[in-house]
Amino acid sequence: MTETDSTASEVRLDIADGVAVMTLDAPDRYNALTVSMAREMHRCFEQVDADPSIGALVVTGAGRAFCAGAHLAALSEAGQEPLSDESLADLDAIYGSFTRLGSVGVPTIAAVNGAAVGAGVNLMFATDLRLVAPKARIIGGFLKRSLHPGGGHFLLLGRSAGRDAAAAVGLFGQEVLGADAVSKGIAWEAIEPEHLIERAIELATPIAADPKLARAMVASFRTETEATQMTWPAAVQFERTPQLWSMHRLSH
């Protein structure tokens, strides 16, 4: 894999054969998100969107953790009274990294190599698909710290893993091991950590080979799966234009 950008020492973006891999690289603090790190992530997402040769994005963590949540100092500062515009902007930067990942214009995969806690759970569920290491720990973490979940935690869990998983992890503070994540609807596959990135890239490569199609398909996928009121006939109509576009390409 060829490294093409290294805008910050704590976030790496590597691109090869149409697949971008973004690695959170702060292993000493288990990749806990700081404000500056979140802003660097945002810039990586902007780069992915601006590069028409990229057709998929994999997100992972360096070291033993995927992401241990938002750095406690950032949360503590944001919670100080009276609330300042600066502290709210800092918190929004961290939460904005999840929503920005969810709007990246290519299909996304989380390769959850280790613990995902709090905001780290948000980050993994902001992607379109999740692979997990069998010993990865998925922990809401908010209840233990007497914190109300933030960043759309319940919505992100519920729309992908279902109401029971959202309640168990987010509301009741239950921990899920990667080995159990597939049966609970939290992940697609459990893969040994030494093969995790390889498998993520393997999944991403076919769709990344056709970036225009990848971007059209993921836009339809997200709209249809996230629109709670969309009926099947409406989905058929919604898909028709990009489907005809893809068929037209085959005939030329």
ZAPA-750372 format. One record per residue (C-alpha): x, z, y; residue in one letter; chain. Coordinates in steps of 0.2 Angstrom, whole numbers, always signed. Each point is the difference from the previous one (the first is absolute). Layout:
N
       x       z       y   resn   chain
       X       Z       Y      a       A
...
END
This chain:
252
       x       z       y   resn   chain
      +0      +0      +0      m       A
      +6      -5     +17      t       A
      -1     +12     +14      e       A
      -7      -9     +16      t       A
      -4     +14     +11      d       A
      +5     +18      +3      s       A
      -7      +5     +16      t       A
      +1     +19      -4      a       A
     +11     +10     -11      s       A
     -16      +8      -8      e       A
     -10     -16      -3      v       A
      +7     -15      -9      r       A
      -8     -17      -2      l       A
      +7     -12     -13      d       A
      -7     -17      -3      i       A
      +3     -12     -14      a       A
     -10     -15      -7      d       A
     -15      +4     +11      g       A
      -1     +18      -5      v       A
      +4     +14     +13      a       A
      +4     +17      -6      v       A
      -1     +14     +13      m       A
      +9     +16      -5      t       A
      -2     +17      +8      l       A
     +18      +6      +0      d       A
      +1     +18      +5      a       A
      +2      +8     -17      p       A
      +8     +16      +7      d       A
     -18      +5      +6      r       A
      -9      -9     -14      y       A
      -5     -15     +12      n       A
     -11     +11     +11      a       A
      -6     -10     +14      l       A
      +6      +3     +18      t       A
      -7      -8     +15      v       A
     +15     -11      +2      s       A
      -1      -5     -18      m       A
     -18      -5      +1      a       A
      +4     -11     +15      r       A
     +14      -8     -10      e       A
     -13      -4     -14      m       A
     -11      -7     +13      h       A
     +14     -12      +5      r       A
      +3      -5     -18      c       A
     -19      -4      -2      f       A
      +1     -11     +16      e       A
     +15      -9      -7      q       A
      -9      -3     -17      v       A
     -15      -7      +9      d       A
     +11     -11     +11      a       A
      +9      -8     -14      d       A
     -10     -14      -8      p       A
     +12      -1     -15      s       A
      -5     +18      -6      i       A
     -15      +1     -12      g       A
      +0     +18      -6      a       A
      +7     +17      +5      l       A
      +5     +14     -11      v       A
      +2     +18      +7      v       A
     +10     +13      -9      t       A
     +11     +15      +4      g       A
     +19      +4      -3      a       A
      +5     +14     -11      g       A
     -11     +12      -9      r       A
     -16      -2     +11      a       A
     -11     -13      +6      f       A
      -6      +9     +16      c       A
      -2     +19      +2      a       A
     -12      -2     +14      g       A
      +2      +2     +19      a       A
     +14     +10      +5      h       A
      -6     +18      +4      l       A
      +8      +0     +17      a       A
     -10     -15      +5      a       A
     -16      +8      -6      l       A
      +4     +17      +8      s       A
      +4      -8     +17      e       A
     -16     -10      -1      a       A
     -10     +16      -3      g       A
      +6     +10     +15      q       A
     -13      +5     +13      e       A
      -3      -7     +12      p       A
      +1     -18      -8      l       A
     +11     -11     +10      s       A
      -2     -19      +1      d       A
     +18      -1      -7      e       A
      -4     +10     -15      s       A
     -15      -9      -4      l       A
      +9     -17      +2      a       A
     +13      +6     -12      d       A
     -13      +5     -13      l       A
      -9     -17      +2      d       A
     +17      -8      -3      a       A
      +1      +8     -17      i       A
     -18      -4      -4      y       A
      +1     -17      +7      g       A
     +14      -4     -13      s       A
     -14      +1     -13      f       A
     -12     -11      +8      t       A
     +13     -12      +5      r       A
      +6      -1     -18      l       A
     -19      -3      -5      g       A
      -1     -15     +12      s       A
     +17      -8      -5      v       A
      -5     -19      -3      g       A
      +7      -1     -17      v       A
      -4      +9     -17      p       A
      +8     +17      -1      t       A
      +6     +11     -15      i       A
      +5     +18      +1      a       A
     +14      +4     -13      a       A
      -2     +18      +0      v       A
     +17      +6      -7      n       A
      -3     +19      +2      g       A
     -10     +13      +9      a       A
     -14      -7     +12      a       A
      -6     +15     +11      v       A
     -13      +0     +14      g       A
      +4     -14     +11      a       A
     +10      -8     -15      g       A
     -17      -1      -9      v       A
      -7      -9     +15      n       A
     +15     -12      +0      l       A
      -2      -4     -18      m       A
     -19      -3      +1      f       A
      +2     -11     +16      a       A
      +7     -13     -12      t       A
     -10     -12     -11      d       A
      +8      +5     -16      l       A
      +9     +15      -7      r       A
     +14      +2     -13      l       A
      +6     +18      -4      v       A
     +14      +8     -10      a       A
      -7     +11     -14      p       A
      +8     +15      +8      k       A
      -6      -3     +18      a       A
     -10     +14      +7      r       A
     -15      -5     +11      i       A
      -5     +14     +10      i       A
     -13      +2     +15      g       A
     +10     +14      +6      g       A
     -11      +4     +15      f       A
     -10     +14      -8      l       A
     +16     +10      -5      k       A
      +5      -1     +19      r       A
     -17      +5      +6      s       A
      -1     -17      +8      l       A
     -15     -12      +2      h       A
      +5     -17      -7      p       A
      +4     -14     +13      g       A
      +3     -18      +0      g       A
     -16      -5      -9      g       A
      +6     +10     -15      h       A
     -17      +1      -9      f       A
      -5     -18      +4      l       A
     +16      -7      -7      l       A
      -1     +10     -16      l       A
     -19      -3      -2      g       A
      +0     -18      +3      r       A
     +14      -3     -13      s       A
      -1     +14     -13      a       A
     -18      +5      +2      g       A
     -10     +15      +6      r       A
      +6     +12     -13      d       A
     +18      -4      +2      a       A
      -2      +2     +19      a       A
      -8     +17      -2      a       A
     +12      +6     -13      a       A
     +16      -5      +9      v       A
      -6      +1     +18      g       A
     -13     +14      +0      l       A
      +5     +11     -14      f       A
     +19      -2      +1      g       A
      +3      -6     -18      q       A
     +16      -9      -5      e       A
      +1     -16     -10      v       A
     +15      -5     -10      l       A
      +5     -18      -1      g       A
      -3      -1     -18      a       A
     -18      +5      +3      d       A
      -3     -11     +15      a       A
      -5     -15      -9      v       A
     -14      +8     -10      s       A
      -7      +8     +17      k       A
      +0     -16      +9      g       A
     +14      +4     +12      i       A
     +12     -13      -6      a       A
      +1     -16     -10      w       A
     +15      +4     -11      e       A
     +12     +14      -3      a       A
     +18      -7      -1      i       A
     +16      +9      -4      e       A
      +9      +3     +17      p       A
     +15     -11      -5      e       A
     -12     -15      -2      h       A
     -12      +4     +14      l       A
      +6     -12     +13      i       A
      +4     -13     -12      e       A
     -18      +0      -6      r       A
      -7      +1     +17      a       A
     +10     -16      +5      i       A
      -5      -8     -16      e       A
     -19      +3      +5      l       A
      +3      -6     +17      a       A
     +10     -16      -3      t       A
     -13     -12      -6      p       A
     -11      +3     +15      i       A
     +15      +1     +12      a       A
      +5     -17      -6      a       A
     -15      -7     +10      d       A
      +0     +10     +16      p       A
     -14      -9      +9      k       A
     -12      +2     -15      l       A
      +6     +18      -2      a       A
      -5      +4     +18      r       A
     -17      -9      -2      a       A
      -4      +9     -16      m       A
      +5     +18      +6      v       A
     -11      -2     +15      a       A
     -15      -4     -11      s       A
      +4     +13     -12      f       A
      +1     +14     +13      r       A
     -16      -6      +9      t       A
     -10      -1     -16      e       A
      +6     +16      -8      t       A
      -1     +11     +16      e       A
     -17      -7      +6      a       A
     -12     +12      -8      t       A
     -15     -10      +5      q       A
      +6     -17      -6      m       A
     -10      -7     -14      t       A
      +6     -12     -13      w       A
      -8     -15      +8      p       A
      +7      +4     +17      a       A
     +17      +2      -9      a       A
      -2     -17      -8      v       A
      -3      -7     +18      q       A
     +14      +9      +8      f       A
     +12      -7     -13      e       A
      -6     -18      +1      r       A
     +10      -5     +15      t       A
     +17      +6      -6      p       A
      -3      -6     -17      q       A
      -4     -17      +6      l       A
     +16      +0     +10      w       A
     +10      +5     -15      s       A
      -9     -14     -11      m       A
      +3     -13     +14      h       A
     +19      +4      -1      r       A
      +0      -4     -19      l       A
      -7     -17      +3      s       A
     +14      -5     +13      h       A
END
